């Protein structure tokens, strides 16, 4: 009896992890690369529509500049310049994403001419009041989860990821549908310990920009509150030639107009 | 056996469910070259922004020296920014209707009257490694949160205590700011050709303890000053030399000018004075544990002979240590400790006339800030408390704001002063404790 059970379990395990041409880590690495590291740098105008369960809408609009330190898909710098809403216009949020420790973050408040250093918060809190988390915008470290390829079909690699440190996150696992031809995650669903879907990301539109397939519209839904955020990217460019020096206090106080137009 | 099968089914079932076909997003499978949409953005030939707000508040107790209404104003801010090839012109002005003050003639230095110009400047980069900003501008540096040591740019303490938006704590400077950027090493030089004082507590809006008179004083008898006002003679120079070491930011500071609020008195005229002041200081700021820690220090060198002159404030050593971190989701806390130490204390004691109020050598101040965001960050609850164990006084700032829409915000808040003595820093402001409410529309 025990042996039968064992065999069945092993079979079930084998069946759920079909032999793939690609190792799951390679898939995850590629997906991380095309989602967050395309080109040496990039810029985009982002429009967020934050819609709550009652249908009330908030709008955020900002320009995001990103620069990779090198080609190892590691350290990155982000410069986020706000246009909307009006009360945060000209405000700048700057992040240095570190691999070995927490991010460094700064906020520039133009009314006070104040450069404020902000404590690196929990990566899984709302980014500017939207349903996207900081981590959704800048990427979640691929080593923070254990990844298992649960299925592979003609179109997708389906990867299940479970956190190595469950205390640090609000989900128990998440599942990504990674498009085989482009490695873009098309859908990501987050589950709680009951297996209930609590949050889901969906890529709504993909366009070819500068040779890179790019998600230009996406949504993040919170199934617990019923709210969602629609994110649209426009004026996307890669390999702009962003100098490293614009990610500094000098350019927090004096916005690098050339790259923000 | 049945259990085992059920278990296996449970293991397999989700896999079957996940095998559902999900919809391909638009564009995938038929990857088109992006058609760049033209930016429909600005129709104006310049960038326009600003807000309109009304703000009303009243004292929580009777103040024999001031009106019951602590703030009652309608404020329109218009900001215009225009970029030319290599320079940017920026103009921000407030237009205010404020019945609390009885004087409405415009004074651009003190902010009195219907118009208060906050910015009127031109920014340009004459050299690759140099930025220049000339004109009226708001300037801030240092690591403190609502406490300043090396930031000797003008503050507006009246605005701060009556519940205007935080940005009004900073009064504008008329200055030339030049920044030099040599890789890791940076230098800011700020020259103010004519002294810009704080918009200090002078009694016209907020009552205070008048040490010369030995009693509380207010609008019936506002402070009369002899303000240094010679162009290029009574000037100010502020320097900051800074660089980062990894995640740690360090800076050295120097200031040469005047005490920003009165710190002396002319014995013959009784006028309040702004004695000469030099400040030498330093800051360090960087990550510590799960938060951000900072240390700021400054040596205040007052006018010559200050130590033995009871009418001029002594030299001081000032220190500020701060730490901020996220405590829980959307909940941030910070603590600060501030020390103000009077130097040459023995000489100070010896110079005091009989019966004078004696300040302690050390003024200790502890501060705590708690900020909680709720409802997709539309609702903000904030508390900031100053407490001084040496003065046995304090100041509590409370604020709740809610964004009804992206551009409409309602706010209620309070400024509560407490203390045992009428003459201590916050204790003297007890009769000014107030609550306020505001409605603001941003555009």
Interface residues (C-beta under 8 A of the other chain):
Chain A: X1 X4 X5 X8 X9 X12 X15 X16 X45 X50 X52 X58 X59 X84 X85 X86 X87 X89 X90 X101 X102 X104 X109 X111 X112 X113 X114 X115 X117 X118 X119 X120 X121 X122 X125 X126 X128 X129 X130 X150 X151 X153 X155 X156 X158 X175 X177 X179 X181 X182 X184 X186 X187 X195 X202 X203 X204 X205 X206 X207 X208 X209 X213 X214 X215 X216 X217 X227 X234 X235 X236 X245 X248 X249 X250 X254 X257
Chain B: X1 X4 X8 X11 X12 X14 X15 X18 X19 X22 X24 X25 X26 X27 X28 X31 X32 X33 X34 X36 X37 X39 X49 X51 X83 X88 X123 X131 X133 X137 X138 X139 X140 X141 X143 X165 X166 X167 X169 X170 X179 X181 X186 X242 X247 X249 X285 X286 X287 X290 X291 X292 X294 X324 X325 X326 X329 X330 X332 X376 X377 X378 X403 X405 X406 X407 X409 X440 X442 X443
